[in-house]
Amino acid sequence: MEVNPPKQEHLLALKVMRLTKPTLFTNIPVTCEEKDLPGDLFNQLMRDDPSTVNGAEVLMLGEMLTLPQNFGNIFLGETFSSYISVHNDSNQVVKDILVKVLKPLDVKTKFYNAESDLSSVTDEVFLEAQIQNMTTSPMFMEKVSLEPSIMYNVTELNSVSQAGECVSTFGSRAYLQPMDTRQYLYCLKPKNEFAEKAGIIKGVTVIGKLDIVWKTNLGERGRLQTSQLQRMAPGYGDVRLSLEAIPDTVNLEEPFHITCKITNCSSERTMDLVLEMCNTNSIHWCGISGRQLGKLHPSSSLCLALTLLSSVQGLQSISGLRLTDTFLKRTYEYDDIAQVCVVSSAIKVES
């Protein structure tokens, strides 16, 4: 009977000798109020404990240093000093050897588009960065900033003004506990020289990159820079319809007015537009449907005042506008343009 030798699981043997600094000794403080049954017993035991800080016994960190009991983890961006030995224990040639350190942070980003103002063609971009501590120890977030691309100016929305001073929304202590997540918010606005292009640009646009700096237990600094963040710019097609003015609340079955802005997003083609207004179950348009709006030249806009009324109370969606380009015989549909709150006239008068 022939017995095959066991298959070797790994061809390489990795040995790492780490130059590790000692850490502060930590303990779990146990205390109670003097009126409780133990009285001052627990507090006295903590005061007698040589590992606690004199006058601050309730702190988990003590004055003593402890040598590392294990190798620990190596995190991306952390300063790391060691000797690494890779030995080929097999009789085969091994190529393309890679050594990969763990990521300390998990960074996720979300983009939100919002119009900077009703009369502007450009859109502001809001970036939400979710940062999670993937390590087993707290870290001090020294800096989390967004370096924008040349097209944008950035405003950080992670602080508030109190008594003339800028205070972080996360409080005075910027510690991030293990597995905790913190959200950072930034507002990007296109620069004036790119504003007109940024509002109608198609495809992927580069926003910028995040620069994150943190410190661990004994002040070791780590740094992480993301790659260039990209977002898909909203596609408006050839024609964009936006609202310039609309009331928040209107009376039931009473006409109200809105102002629309129509923009020819094409840079080469002139359009000849016709406006059609289609009623819905709750929204009824007032005026002539199918009227000619005339020619609209490339990258130009026109404002249009429209009148409508609602036959149903509540929060109603404004829908039913259709624009037809007679040159190409192409129709653009615009539904759910905005929402308006409809109340009865009696409630409106009493309020």
PyMOL commands that set and color helices and strands:
alter all, ss='L'
color gray80, all
select helices_A, chain A and resi 41-48+192-200+345-350
alter helices_A, ss='H'
color red, helices_A
select strands_A, chain A and resi 12-18+23-26+61-66+82-88+105-115+123-133+139-148+152-156+159-162+165-168+175-176+181-190+204-215+221-225+229-232+239-245+249-251+256-264+271-277+283-286+291-296+301-310+314-318+321-325+330-334+338-343
alter strands_A, ss='S'
color yellow, strands_A
deselect
rebuild
show_as cartoon
